[in-house]
Amino acid sequence: MPRSRVLAACAVPVVALVAVAGLAPLPFAIAQPGTTADVLGKDKGREVITITGAPVRPTTGQLRMTTILATGPGTDVDLAEVADAWFRTDRAVLPHDSVYPPGKSDAEIERRNLGQMKESQDAAAVAALNYLKLDPAEVKVELHLADVGGPSAGLLFALGVVDKLDGNGDGGDLTGGRTVAGTGTIAPDGKVGAVGGVSLKTQAAARDGATVFLVPKDECSDAEAELPDGMRLVPVSTLSDAVTSLRDLGQGRESKVPSC
């Protein structure tokens, strides 16, 4: 058989394999910047943070929690979609199991995410009241944010409670009138934890008007990867770090505020 015919015959199965690979579902999820929400404001006509048992102050500025939007747990992602996302700065290709626990149905994953959000809200309320040295038995905090799951809004919830109760401690707003965004889990003792998807969340924050982004300290390098122009990153390890940095920014003490 002539060499050209041999090569052509060998190429047929290779092309077929490539075609099959291109159509086969891959174990990835594709994420993009998601929604943001001002925890100092309302969601679906209802205050995100409701406090009873202590005076609540009016606020200006915004504290926006951020999210990513990923393809659903049951969504098949093919090679073409992965290749397209790989070269875009507003997309991220993530291992499927790093986004969704394996072996779980869509309904089970939704229940898990909502459960994590509830735990995050409870921890945020305790962390904020502990920081302000208020008795949780006397001051009640209710947090409401529809259609959002997971624990990554904890830091922003805690800051919202602090702002509504104490502001910057000197009669002004903790935000200094700015639109501040951020992400991070919160523990009852005020420690801030990493969350993932930070470079996409900074893009969501910039899109919705934020100029300051609070980021868990260990994720500084991720946040810098696709940092929007004009966005200031402020690394934090605790709720106290975040409050102190926002106070310093609001009062013009920018040299005291850490950077990534």
Salt bridges, closest charged atoms under 4 A:
ASP43 OD2 - HIS144 NE2 3.82
GLU47 OE1 - LYS164 NZ 3.94
ASP84 OD2 - ARG88 NH1 3.60
ASP90 OD2 - ARG88 NH2 3.03
ASP90 OD2 - ARG91 NH1 3.14
ASP97 OD1 - HIS96 ND1 3.73
ASP122 OD2 - LYS118 NZ 2.95
GLU142 OE2 - ARG46 NH2 2.60
ASP147 OD2 - LYS44 NZ 3.57
ASP163 OD1 - ARG57 NH1 3.27
ASP166 OD2 - ARG247 NH2 3.54
ASP173 OD1 - ARG57 NH1 3.07
ASP208 OD1 - ARG207 NE 3.00
ASP248 OD1 - ARG253 NE 2.83
GLU254 OE2 - ARG178 NH2 3.65
GLU254 OE1 - ARG232 NH1 2.90
